[in-house]
């Protein structure tokens, strides 16, 4: 595994929605929870593990206000 991307796969759960306020205005948003795979980043020749990443996760959220005219 590269030190620049210290994960070995991932699983995620997402939820999102949109609410149309009126003909010109809408509100959208979502949340995503990601479980990142355990990894040991390696460098050198032969490859030598330099760190150990385990039990990692990430939480992402987004919000959008849409205006049509």
Secondary structure, DSSP 8 states (H G I E B T S, - for coil): --TTS--S-EEEEEEEEEEE-SSSEEEEEEEEEEEE--B--EETTTTEE---B-S-EEEEEEEEEEE--
